[in-house]
Amino acid sequence: MKFDKKVVVVIPSRYKSTRFPGKSLVDILGKPMVVRVADLSAKAVGADHVYIATDDKRIGDEVEKYGYKVIYTSESCLTGTDRVAEASLEIDADVIVNVQGDEALLNPNDIIKAVECKLDNKNHVVTCMAKLTSSERPTDLKTCKVVTNLNGDLMYVSRNAIPSSKNGIIKSAYKQVCVYAFDKGQLKEYYDIGNKNGKTPVESSEDIEIIRFLEMGVKVKMVEVEGGTLAVDYPEDVKMVENIFRKQQLYSKLDTKVKSGIR
């Protein structure tokens, strides 16, 4: 899709993942996961506008085989957003989208929605959210839950179940979908604070990087997207992602046949 402003996607990718070392290069039906994410991102902004930011040559060498650009960053980046911020110093763009390298089932339309929202809300950082599905538990600490105000701005995000109630019943919950849109100035301020003081207090406690913006006093606009994403956090997630991916490919082929009149 063409935008009025220059838009790029930067995928932060490190080899030394705490929970799943080397997960960026884990094979997802014949392709490294980070390449799968790059392919999906390219559908939204074009392959020439997709960058992989990494501190590891193994990852860089692999993505270059598939024709994607690599920016090497330092090993000391505190978060994926810090890595994107460091990479952005080498990129000329109006909007920079951070797409997490483990979102192998990402819908490219989520990127487009985030960019459109950012263009309409220049002073905000933008990220996405989706309703928890019936199979997802609000108490699952792997999933970041979000609450918003009446204007659609992020009030808080937590790994715990929010919003809660005095009787403990959770009627409706949303999770964060890790697509973020910023401008270079917002990224620089985020990066400078991290370099100077480390992670901010609540960010560090929750281990959720978007919280640093809230602690900085930056408003975060939330964009609702469809659910169905599943990030790869642990080795056992790979098979689940592959099964969903196979179903998506099957439905896509069936849809193509129907549209072309093939029975």
C-alpha positions in Angstrom: 0.0 0.0 0.0 1.2 3.5 -0.8 1.1 6.2 2.0 1.5 10.0 1.7 4.5 9.7 4.0 7.6 7.5 3.9 6.9 4.4 6.0 9.2 1.6 6.9 9.0 -1.6 9.0 11.9 -2.5 11.3 11.9 -6.0 12.8 14.0 -6.3 15.9 15.7 -9.7 16.0 18.2 -11.1 18.5 19.6 -14.5 18.8 20.0 -14.7 22.6 16.4 -14.7 23.5 16.0 -15.5 27.2 13.0 -17.8 26.8 13.9 -19.3 23.4 17.5 -18.8 22.2 17.8 -18.7 18.4 14.0 -18.5 17.9 14.4 -15.9 15.2 15.9 -18.6 13.0 13.5 -21.4 14.0 12.1 -23.1 10.9 8.4 -22.4 10.2 7.3 -24.6 7.4 10.6 -24.2 5.4 11.5 -20.6 6.3 13.2 -18.9 9.3 10.5 -17.3 11.4 12.0 -13.8 11.1 11.8 -14.2 7.3 8.1 -15.2 7.6 7.5 -12.0 9.5 9.5 -10.0 6.9 7.4 -11.5 4.1 4.1 -10.5 5.9 5.5 -7.0 6.6 6.4 -6.6 2.9 2.8 -7.1 1.9 2.0 -4.0 3.8 4.8 -1.6 3.0 6.8 -3.3 0.2 10.0 -5.4 0.6 12.3 -2.4 -0.1 10.9 -0.7 3.1 11.5 -3.7 5.4 14.6 -3.8 7.6 15.8 -6.4 10.1 17.7 -4.9 13.1 19.9 -7.5 14.8 23.2 -7.8 16.7 23.9 -11.3 15.4 25.5 -12.1 12.0 23.8 -15.5 11.9 20.5 -13.7 11.6 21.8 -11.0 9.3 23.3 -13.6 6.9 20.1 -15.6 6.8 17.7 -12.7 6.0 20.0 -11.3 3.4 19.7 -14.6 1.5 16.0 -13.7 1.1 16.8 -10.2 -0.1 16.0 -8.2 3.0 18.0 -5.3 4.4 19.9 -5.7 7.6 21.0 -3.0 10.1 23.4 -4.2 12.8 22.8 -2.8 16.3 24.6 -3.1 19.6 24.2 -6.1 21.9 23.2 -3.8 24.8 19.7 -2.8 23.6 17.3 -3.1 26.5 14.2 -3.9 24.4 13.1 -4.5 20.9 12.0 -0.9 20.7 15.4 0.3 21.8 16.9 -1.8 18.9 14.4 -0.3 16.5 15.3 3.2 17.8 19.0 2.5 17.3 18.4 1.2 13.8 16.2 4.3 13.0 19.3 6.5 13.1 20.3 5.0 9.7 16.8 5.3 8.2 15.1 8.2 6.5 11.4 7.7 7.3 8.4 9.6 8.6 6.8 6.6 10.3 8.7 3.7 11.6 6.8 0.5 12.5 8.2 -2.0 14.9 6.9 -5.5 14.1 8.1 -8.1 16.6 10.1 -10.9 15.0 8.1 -13.7 16.6 4.7 -12.6 15.1 4.7 -15.3 12.4 0.9 -15.1 12.0 0.7 -11.4 11.7 -2.0 -9.9 9.5 -0.4 -7.3 7.2 -3.6 -5.2 7.5 -2.7 -4.6 11.1 0.4 -2.8 10.0 -1.6 -0.7 7.6 -4.2 0.2 10.3 -1.4 1.2 12.7 0.2 3.4 10.1 -3.0 5.1 9.2 -3.8 5.7 12.8 -0.3 7.2 13.4 -0.7 9.6 10.4 -4.0 10.8 12.0 -2.5 11.0 15.5 0.9 12.6 15.1 1.6 13.2 18.8 0.7 9.7 19.8 2.6 6.4 19.7 0.3 3.7 18.2 0.0 0.0 19.0 -2.7 -2.6 18.4 -5.0 -4.7 20.5 -7.4 -7.6 19.9 -10.1 -9.3 22.0 -9.0 -12.4 23.8 -10.4 -15.5 22.1 -12.3 -18.2 24.0 -9.1 -20.3 24.1 -7.0 -17.5 25.7 -6.9 -17.0 29.4 -6.8 -13.5 30.9 -4.5 -14.9 33.6 -1.9 -16.2 31.2 1.2 -14.2 32.0 2.6 -14.6 28.5 -0.1 -12.4 27.2 -0.1 -8.6 27.8 -3.6 -7.3 28.5 -4.6 -3.7 27.9 -7.2 -1.2 29.1 -8.1 2.0 27.3 -9.9 5.3 28.1 -13.0 6.6 26.3 -10.8 8.2 23.7 -9.1 4.9 22.8 -5.8 5.8 24.5 -3.9 3.2 26.5 -4.5 3.6 30.2 -2.4 0.6 31.3 -1.0 -2.8 30.1 -0.2 -5.7 32.3 0.6 -9.4 32.2 -2.0 -9.9 34.9 -5.7 -10.0 34.2 -7.1 -6.5 33.6 -9.6 -5.0 33.9 -10.5 -6.9 37.1 -13.5 -6.5 39.3 -14.2 -6.7 43.0 -15.8 -10.2 42.5 -12.9 -11.4 40.4 -15.1 -11.9 37.2 -13.5 -10.7 34.0 -16.2 -9.9 31.5 -14.1 -8.7 28.6 -10.4 -8.5 28.0 -8.1 -7.3 25.3 -4.5 -8.3 24.5 -1.8 -6.2 22.9 -0.8 -7.1 19.4 2.8 -6.2 19.1 2.8 -3.8 16.1 3.9 -0.3 17.0 4.1 2.9 15.0 6.3 5.9 16.0 8.2 8.8 14.5 11.9 9.2 14.8 11.7 11.9 17.6 9.6 9.6 19.8 12.0 6.7 19.3 15.0 9.0 20.1 13.5 10.1 23.4 12.6 6.6 24.3 16.1 5.4 23.5 17.9 8.3 25.3 15.9 7.6 28.5 16.8 3.9 28.4 20.5 4.7 27.7 20.6 7.1 30.6 18.6 5.4 33.3 17.8 1.9 32.0 14.3 0.6 31.9 11.7 2.8 33.7 10.3 1.5 37.0 7.0 0.1 35.9 8.3 -1.1 32.5 10.9 -3.1 34.4 8.4 -4.5 36.8 5.9 -5.7 34.2 8.6 -6.4 31.5 6.5 -4.6 28.9 8.3 -2.1 26.8 5.3 0.1 25.7 5.0 1.1 29.4 8.1 3.3 29.1 6.1 5.7 26.9 3.3 5.9 29.5 5.9 6.7 32.2 7.4 9.3 29.8 4.0 11.0 29.6 3.5 10.1 25.9 0.0 9.2 24.8 -0.5 5.8 23.2 -3.4 5.3 20.8 -4.8 1.8 20.5 -6.0 0.3 17.2 -8.4 -2.6 17.5 -7.6 -5.5 15.0 -8.8 -9.0 14.6 -7.5 -11.7 16.9 -5.9 -14.9 15.9 -2.2 -13.9 16.3 0.1 -16.2 18.3 3.6 -15.1 19.1 6.3 -17.7 19.4 7.6 -17.4 23.0 8.6 -21.0 23.7 9.7 -24.0 21.6 6.3 -25.6 22.1 4.6 -22.6 20.4 6.2 -23.5 17.0 3.9 -26.5 16.3 0.8 -24.5 17.1 1.9 -21.7 14.8 2.6 -24.2 12.0 -0.8 -25.8 12.4 -2.6 -22.4 12.2 -0.4 -21.4 9.2 -1.3 -24.6 7.3 -5.0 -23.9 7.9 -4.6 -20.3 6.7 -2.8 -21.5 3.5 -5.6 -24.1 2.9 -8.3 -21.4 3.3 -6.4 -19.1 1.0 -6.2 -21.7 -1.7 -9.9 -22.5 -1.4 -10.8 -18.9 -1.5 -8.7 -18.4 -4.7 -10.4 -21.4 -6.3 -13.9 -20.0 -5.5 -13.0 -16.5 -6.8 -11.6 -17.9 -10.0 -14.6 -20.2 -10.6 -12.7 -23.4 -10.1 -14.7 -26.2 -8.4 
